């Protein structure tokens, strides 16, 4: 029989992450970035205490490096000791960023912490606060950074447990955005007989299956511009009837966001700046006390397009926003222009002009993949034949993605439209 219980599933803490590439941010913000993983860890502890969970499972990559920093180890130990005082157990596996062969301090873990080894799958009982058996928790840590074998193949549920929670740090179904560590298939996990797969490694929150649940909680703190949106953990409630209810809780102290603004209807740089400032103010309201790191993306068609292709314009707008909004907890780290020339393409399709013929050529290439490959290969031939560039970009020459065609078309048509405007002014 199953007793009701609740636990937290978190992964990929990456404590003491270095946050590379942010050298131009103010010192105050840089300090917030460097401390953000520790802040998210403290929020994890506070959430567990406030929600009175029975235990926590941490599915790998607690640290950012195999040779983990002493600061990260001591702060994590402190949080585990806080959890011990509240009777909350912690189950831990280590992943590719913090394998067991990494250098670490000689610290004694508190009795509420179970760290799984790397020789084989192990299991331990997890209890409710009243002492009743809630589940068996299963896990296996990485012995070294590069684990390419299927660890899930060695996982099997044991008898006499009311609920089975399997912890695994790995890549399910070959997510190409992440390294293929401990690869396995979703079908394999579903058929193993566990009730909940507590996964780690993929930083994007995903529920791959329900009953049995196969779950990536994502990381607890976004570490770069690719890791946008709220980051945190799941609180998982299991009823006496074995029903599973999951609640996502954000833990991040710094949140990366992207926002899109159309330039349609905007005629001047002043109007654009006003709209960008309004967008920055709105972003500051979307968080819950987090510092916002935002990229503002300009899209759409409009008369400002020909100005926005000038890097100095983008740079000036960015500087204005950075000066005025950091005090409000928002840092605009980039403005990206993906706008299009203010051209009526339906008219251009029929226009008897060089611009019209160029547009029709791009449409033909868009419809004929073989013709596009031939045209693109000829265009990049000088670069592909270059001794250094050809070697650095060798893998891209065979792809020649179609987005290159779209980008080249927009850039060229925009420049031609700007030339037409200048000619008309002179006439």
C-alpha positions in Angstrom: 0.0 0.0 0.0 1.2 3.5 -0.8 1.2 6.3 1.8 0.9 9.9 0.6 4.2 11.7 0.4 5.8 14.6 -1.4 9.4 15.1 -2.6 11.4 17.6 -4.6 13.0 16.7 -7.9 15.9 19.0 -8.9 19.0 18.6 -11.0 21.9 20.5 -12.6 22.7 22.9 -9.9 26.1 23.8 -11.4 27.2 25.5 -8.3 29.9 28.2 -8.8 29.3 28.4 -12.5 31.7 31.0 -14.0 29.2 32.8 -16.3 31.7 33.3 -19.2 31.1 36.0 -21.8 29.7 38.6 -19.4 32.9 40.7 -19.1 31.1 44.0 -20.1 28.4 44.0 -17.4 28.7 46.3 -14.4 30.6 44.9 -11.4 27.5 44.9 -9.3 25.7 42.8 -11.8 28.7 40.5 -12.3 28.7 39.7 -8.6 25.0 38.8 -8.8 25.6 36.5 -11.7 28.5 34.8 -9.9 26.4 34.3 -6.8 23.1 33.3 -8.5 23.6 29.5 -8.4 24.2 29.8 -4.6 21.1 31.9 -4.3 19.0 29.3 -6.2 20.4 26.6 -3.9 19.2 28.5 -0.8 15.8 29.0 -2.4 15.7 25.2 -3.0 16.3 24.6 0.7 13.7 27.2 1.7 11.1 25.7 -0.6 11.7 22.2 0.8 11.3 23.5 4.4 8.3 25.7 3.6 6.5 23.0 1.6 7.4 20.3 4.2 8.6 17.8 1.7 9.7 14.4 2.9 12.8 14.2 0.9 14.8 15.6 -2.1 16.3 13.9 -5.1 19.2 15.7 -6.9 19.9 14.1 -10.3 23.5 15.1 -11.0 25.8 18.0 -11.9 25.6 19.5 -8.4 28.9 21.2 -9.2 30.0 22.9 -12.4 33.4 21.2 -12.5 34.9 17.8 -11.7 37.4 19.6 -9.5 34.7 21.3 -7.5 35.4 24.5 -5.7 35.7 24.5 -1.9 33.2 27.3 -1.7 30.6 25.3 -3.5 31.2 22.2 -1.4 31.0 24.1 1.9 27.8 26.0 0.9 26.1 22.8 -0.2 27.1 21.1 3.0 25.6 24.0 5.0 22.2 23.7 3.1 22.1 19.9 3.7 22.7 20.5 7.4 19.7 22.9 7.4 17.6 20.2 5.8 18.8 17.7 8.3 17.4 19.9 11.2 14.0 19.8 9.5 14.1 16.0 9.0 14.4 16.2 5.2 16.5 13.5 3.5 18.5 14.1 0.4 19.4 11.5 -2.3 22.2 12.4 -4.7 23.8 11.2 -7.9 26.7 12.8 -9.7 26.9 13.5 -13.4 29.3 14.4 -16.1 30.2 17.8 -14.6 30.9 16.4 -11.1 32.0 12.7 -11.5 33.2 10.9 -8.4 36.8 10.9 -9.7 37.0 14.7 -9.4 39.0 16.5 -6.7 37.0 17.3 -3.6 37.5 18.3 0.0 37.4 15.7 2.8 34.0 16.6 4.2 31.7 14.4 6.2 28.2 14.4 4.9 25.3 14.8 7.3 23.3 11.6 8.0 20.3 12.7 6.0 22.3 12.6 2.7 22.6 9.5 0.6 25.2 9.7 -2.2 25.0 6.8 -4.7 28.1 5.2 -6.0 29.3 4.5 -9.5 29.9 0.7 -9.6 26.3 -0.3 -10.2 22.8 0.8 -9.5 22.0 1.1 -5.8 18.7 1.6 -4.0 17.8 3.1 -0.6 14.5 3.4 1.3 12.9 6.9 1.5 10.6 7.6 4.5 7.8 10.0 5.2 8.2 12.4 8.1 6.1 10.0 10.3 8.5 7.2 9.7 6.5 5.2 7.2 8.1 3.8 4.1 7.3 6.1 1.1 9.4 4.6 -1.7 12.7 3.1 -2.8 15.1 5.5 -4.5 17.5 4.1 -7.1 20.6 5.8 -8.5 24.0 5.5 -10.0 26.7 8.2 -10.2 29.3 8.8 -12.9 32.7 7.5 -12.1 34.3 9.7 -14.7 33.2 12.6 -17.0 32.6 10.7 -20.2 30.0 7.9 -19.6 28.7 6.8 -23.0 27.3 3.4 -22.0 23.6 2.9 -21.3 23.4 3.1 -17.5 19.6 2.6 -17.5 20.1 -0.9 -18.8 21.3 -1.9 -15.3 18.3 -0.4 -13.5 15.7 -2.9 -12.1 13.0 -2.2 -9.4 13.2 -4.2 -6.2 10.3 -5.9 -4.5 8.4 -4.8 -1.3 8.4 -1.0 -2.1 5.2 1.0 -2.5 6.7 3.4 -5.0 9.9 3.3 -7.1 11.9 6.5 -8.0 14.8 6.0 -10.4 17.5 8.8 -10.6 19.4 9.0 -13.8 21.7 11.6 -15.3 21.6 11.0 -19.1 20.4 11.8 -22.6 17.0 10.2 -23.4 16.2 9.8 -27.1 19.4 11.4 -28.2 18.8 15.1 -27.6 21.3 16.6 -30.1 21.6 19.8 -28.1 23.4 17.9 -25.3 26.3 15.5 -25.0 25.3 11.8 -25.5 26.1 10.7 -22.0 24.3 7.6 -20.6 22.1 7.4 -23.7 18.8 5.5 -23.5 15.4 5.5 -25.1 12.1 6.7 -23.6 10.5 3.3 -24.5 13.2 1.6 -22.5 12.6 3.7 -19.4 8.8 3.3 -19.6 9.1 -0.4 -19.7 11.4 -0.8 -16.7 8.7 -0.9 -14.1 9.6 2.3 -12.2 7.0 4.8 -11.2 9.0 8.0 -11.6 12.3 8.6 -13.5 14.0 11.6 -11.9 16.3 12.7 -14.7 19.1 15.2 -15.0 21.5 16.5 -17.7 19.0 18.3 -20.1 18.6 21.9 -18.9 15.2 22.4 -20.4 12.2 21.4 -18.3 10.4 18.5 -20.0 7.8 15.9 -19.0 8.6 13.1 -21.5 5.9 10.7 -20.2 3.2 10.3 -17.5 2.5 7.1 -15.6 5.3 6.2 -15.4 6.5 9.8 -15.2 9.8 10.5 -17.0 10.8 14.0 -16.1 13.6 16.6 -16.6 13.2 19.5 -14.2 15.8 21.6 -16.0 18.5 23.4 -14.1 17.8 25.6 -11.1 19.5 28.7 -12.5 19.9 29.8 -16.1 23.6 30.3 -16.9 23.7 31.9 -20.3 21.5 33.6 -22.9 20.3 30.2 -24.3 18.8 29.2 -21.0 15.8 31.5 -21.0 12.7 31.6 -18.8 12.0 30.4 -15.3 14.4 27.8 -13.8 13.7 25.7 -10.8 12.4 22.4 -9.5 9.4 20.2 -9.3 7.4 19.4 -6.1 6.0 16.0 -6.7 3.0 14.8 -4.6 2.1 11.1 -4.6 -1.3 10.2 -3.2 -2.4 7.0 -1.5 -3.9 5.9 -4.8 -0.4 6.5 -6.5 -1.7 9.5 -8.4 1.2 11.9 -9.2 0.8 15.7 -9.2 3.7 17.9 -10.2 4.1 21.6 -9.4 6.9 23.7 -10.9 8.6 26.1 -8.5 11.0 28.8 -9.9 14.2 29.1 -7.9 16.4 31.4 -10.2 17.8 34.7 -8.9 18.8 35.9 -12.4 16.5 35.2 -15.3 17.4 35.3 -19.0 14.6 36.5 -21.2 14.0 37.3 -24.9 11.4 39.8 -26.1 10.3 40.7 -29.6 9.3 44.2 -30.8 7.9 44.9 -34.3 9.2 48.0 -36.0 6.0 48.3 -38.1 4.6 51.8 -37.8 7.7 53.3 -36.2 9.2 56.1 -38.2 12.0 57.4 -36.1 14.8 56.3 -33.7 13.1 58.2 -30.9 9.9 56.3 -31.3 11.8 53.1 -31.3 13.7 54.0 -28.2 10.5 54.8 -26.4 9.0 51.4 -27.3 12.2 49.6 -26.2 12.1 51.4 -22.8 8.5 50.4 -22.3 9.4 46.8 -23.1 12.3 46.9 -20.6 9.9 48.3 -17.9 7.5 45.5 -18.6 10.2 42.8 -18.3 11.0 44.1 -14.8 7.5 43.3 -13.8 7.5 39.7 -15.1 9.9 38.3 -12.6 9.5 37.7 -8.8 12.4 39.7 -7.5 14.9 38.2 -10.0 17.4 40.3 -11.9 16.4 40.2 -15.6 19.0 39.7 -18.3 17.2 40.5 -21.5 17.8 40.4 -25.3 15.4 42.6 -27.3 14.8 41.3 -30.8 13.6 43.7 -33.5 11.4 42.1 -36.2 9.0 43.1 -38.9 9.0 45.5 -41.8 9.2 49.3 -41.6 11.1 52.4 -42.7 13.6 52.0 -39.9 15.0 48.9 -41.4 17.7 50.6 -43.4 19.0 52.4 -40.3 19.0 49.3 -38.2 21.4 47.5 -40.4 24.0 50.0 -39.2 25.8 48.6 -36.1 26.3 52.1 -34.6 22.6 52.6 -34.4 22.0 49.3 -32.5 25.0 50.1 -30.3 23.7 53.5 -29.4 20.2 52.2 -28.6 21.7 49.5 -26.4 23.8 52.0 -24.5 20.8 54.2 -23.8 18.8 51.3 -22.4 21.7 50.0 -20.3 22.2 53.4 -18.7 18.6 53.9 -17.8 17.3 50.5 -16.7 19.9 48.6 -14.7 18.8 50.4 -11.5 15.3 48.8 -12.1 16.8 45.3 -12.0 16.9 44.8 -15.8 20.0 44.6 -17.9 19.6 44.6 -21.6 22.6 42.7 -22.8 21.8 42.7 -26.5 19.6 44.2 -29.2 19.3 42.0 -32.2 17.9 43.3 -35.5 16.1 40.8 -37.7 14.0 43.3 -39.5 13.0 43.4 -43.2 13.0 46.2 -45.7 9.7 48.1 -46.2 9.0 46.5 -49.5 5.8 45.1 -51.0 6.9 41.7 -52.1 3.8 41.0 -54.1 4.6 44.1 -56.2 8.2 43.2 -56.4 7.3 39.8 -57.8 5.9 41.5 -61.0 8.2 44.5 -61.1 10.4 44.7 -64.3 13.6 45.8 -62.6 16.9 44.4 -61.3 15.5 44.2 -57.8 12.4 42.4 -59.1 14.5 39.9 -61.0 16.7 39.3 -58.0 13.7 38.6 -55.8 12.3 36.1 -58.4 15.7 34.4 -58.5 15.6 33.8 -54.7 12.1 32.4 -54.9 13.2 29.9 -57.6 16.2 28.9 -55.5 13.9 28.5 -52.5 11.7 26.1 -54.4 14.6 24.1 -55.9 17.0 22.7 -53.3 19.5 21.3 -55.8 19.7 24.7 -57.6 20.2 26.4 -54.2 23.0 24.1 -53.2 24.8 24.8 -56.5 24.4 28.5 -56.2 25.4 28.6 -52.6 28.4 26.4 -53.1 29.6 28.7 -55.9 29.1 31.7 -53.6 31.2 30.3 -50.7 33.8 28.6 -52.9 36.5 31.3 -52.1 36.0 30.9 -48.4 35.8 27.1 -48.5 39.1 27.0 -50.4 40.8 29.3 -47.9 43.4 27.3 -45.9 42.2 28.4 -42.4 38.6 29.3 -42.9 38.0 26.2 -44.9 39.3 24.0 -42.1 37.4 25.9 -39.3 34.0 25.8 -41.2 34.5 22.5 -42.9 31.3 20.9 -41.4 29.1 23.8 -42.6 30.0 23.7 -46.3 28.0 20.6 -46.8 24.9 22.0 -45.1 24.4 25.5 -46.7 21.2 26.1 -44.7 18.2 27.7 -46.4 18.2 30.4 -43.8 21.3 31.8 -45.5 19.1 32.4 -48.5 16.5 34.2 -46.5 19.1 36.4 -44.7 20.9 37.2 -47.9 17.6 38.2 -49.6 16.5 40.5 -46.8 20.0 42.1 -46.6 20.3 42.7 -50.3 16.7 43.9 -50.9 17.1 46.2 -47.9 20.3 47.8 -49.3 18.7 48.2 -52.8 15.6 49.8 -51.3 17.9 52.2 -49.3 19.7 53.1 -52.6 16.4 53.8 -54.3 15.4 56.2 -51.5 18.7 58.1 -51.8 18.3 58.4 -55.6 14.8 59.7 -55.2 16.1 62.3 -52.7 18.8 63.5 -55.1 16.3 63.7 -58.0 
